[in-house]
């Protein structure tokens, strides 16, 4: 009898789980982990969010879930920006690839799936931009579009 009582008590929890799953986003919205920097960097990232362009490389803004002033996106599959990320270990590698685009330095990392990840260098907050493989043929056009906002909101310097 205890077995059935536990089974019956478990049914409401199962129904709640099914209902919650039905409410989750299945519309193809992008997702991105939200960074959790210190308050000073968080404020810089909020300032960046206020000046980000509506379009990047001709793609409309399409922010990832969960919504946050620390993340932004454009297009589908989305170009994803995350502000306040941890300093990548690759920045310690003297052989790492880097570039400057319109006054903003970037660490370049090619991913195994053909996508690219760029992270700002010599700024008070690390800003990461991930380009899915489908958006890599445009070269650094997304970085050109984002550089003015980064320069305006994230001062030069070394992030703590």
C-alpha positions in Angstrom: 0.0 0.0 0.0 2.9 2.4 0.8 4.1 1.9 -2.8 0.8 3.2 -4.2 0.6 6.1 -1.8 4.1 7.3 -2.9 3.2 6.8 -6.5 0.0 8.9 -6.1 1.9 11.6 -4.2 4.4 11.7 -7.0 1.7 12.4 -9.7 1.2 16.1 -8.8 5.0 16.7 -9.1 5.0 14.9 -12.4 2.1 17.0 -13.7 3.9 20.2 -12.5 7.1 19.0 -14.4 5.1 18.4 -17.6 3.4 21.8 -17.3 6.7 23.6 -16.8 8.2 21.8 -19.7 5.3 22.9 -21.8 6.0 26.5 -20.9 9.7 26.4 -21.8 10.9 28.2 -24.9 10.9 25.9 -27.9 10.6 28.7 -30.5 14.3 28.5 -31.4 15.3 31.4 -29.2 19.0 31.5 -28.6 20.4 30.8 -25.1 23.5 32.0 -23.4 25.0 31.6 -19.9 24.8 34.9 -18.1 28.2 35.9 -16.6 28.3 37.0 -12.9 31.1 39.6 -12.7 31.6 42.0 -9.7 29.4 45.1 -9.4 31.9 47.4 -11.1 32.1 45.3 -14.2 28.4 44.7 -14.1 27.8 48.4 -14.4 30.2 48.7 -17.3 28.3 45.9 -19.0 25.0 47.6 -18.3 26.4 50.7 -20.0 27.5 48.6 -23.0 24.0 47.1 -23.3 22.5 50.6 -23.6 24.7 51.5 -26.6 24.7 48.2 -28.5 23.5 48.5 -32.1 20.1 47.3 -33.2 21.6 45.5 -36.1 25.0 43.7 -36.4 26.1 42.6 -39.9 22.6 43.3 -41.2 21.0 41.0 -38.5 18.3 42.2 -36.2 18.7 42.0 -32.4 17.6 38.6 -31.0 18.6 38.5 -27.4 19.2 35.1 -25.8 17.4 33.5 -22.9 17.5 34.2 -20.0 17.2 37.9 -20.7 20.0 40.0 -19.2 21.8 43.3 -19.7 25.0 41.1 -19.7 24.1 39.3 -22.9 22.9 40.2 -26.4 22.3 38.5 -29.7 21.7 39.1 -33.3 20.2 36.9 -36.0 19.5 33.1 -36.0 21.6 31.2 -35.4 22.6 34.1 -33.2 25.8 36.0 -32.9 26.0 36.1 -29.1 27.7 38.8 -27.0 28.4 38.2 -23.3 29.9 40.9 -21.1 31.7 40.4 -17.9 33.1 36.9 -18.8 36.1 35.5 -17.0 39.5 36.2 -18.6 40.2 33.4 -21.0 43.2 31.2 -20.2 44.3 31.5 -23.8 45.3 35.1 -23.1 48.3 33.6 -21.3 49.5 31.9 -24.5 52.1 34.0 -26.3 51.2 32.2 -29.5 47.4 33.0 -29.3 45.9 34.7 -32.2 44.8 38.3 -31.7 43.7 41.2 -33.9 42.6 44.8 -33.6 39.4 46.0 -35.2 38.6 49.7 -35.2 40.6 50.4 -32.0 39.4 47.3 -30.0 41.8 44.4 -29.4 40.4 40.9 -29.6 41.6 37.4 -28.8 40.6 35.0 -31.6 39.7 31.4 -30.9 38.6 29.0 -33.6 36.3 26.3 -32.1 36.2 22.7 -33.1 32.7 23.1 -34.7 34.0 25.8 -37.1 32.6 28.7 -35.1 34.7 31.6 -33.7 34.9 33.2 -30.3 36.4 36.7 -29.8 37.2 38.2 -26.4 38.2 41.8 -25.9 41.7 42.5 -24.6 43.0 45.5 -22.6 39.6 46.6 -21.5 38.2 47.0 -18.0 35.7 44.2 -18.7 36.0 41.2 -20.9 33.4 41.1 -23.7 33.0 37.8 -25.6 31.4 37.6 -29.0 30.6 34.1 -30.4 30.1 33.7 -34.2 28.3 30.6 -35.3 29.8 28.8 -38.3 27.0 30.2 -40.5 28.2 33.8 -39.8 31.9 33.4 -40.2 32.0 34.0 -44.0 31.4 37.7 -43.2 34.8 37.9 -41.5 35.1 40.5 -38.8 32.0 42.6 -39.9 30.3 41.9 -36.5 33.3 43.2 -34.6 33.3 46.3 -36.8 29.7 46.9 -35.9 30.3 46.3 -32.1 33.6 48.2 -31.8 32.0 51.7 -31.3 29.8 50.5 -28.5 32.7 48.7 -26.8 34.9 51.8 -27.1 32.2 54.0 -25.7 31.2 51.8 -22.7 34.2 49.7 -21.7 37.3 51.9 -20.9 40.8 50.8 -21.9 42.8 49.1 -19.1 43.2 45.7 -17.6 40.3 44.0 -16.1 40.7 42.9 -12.5 
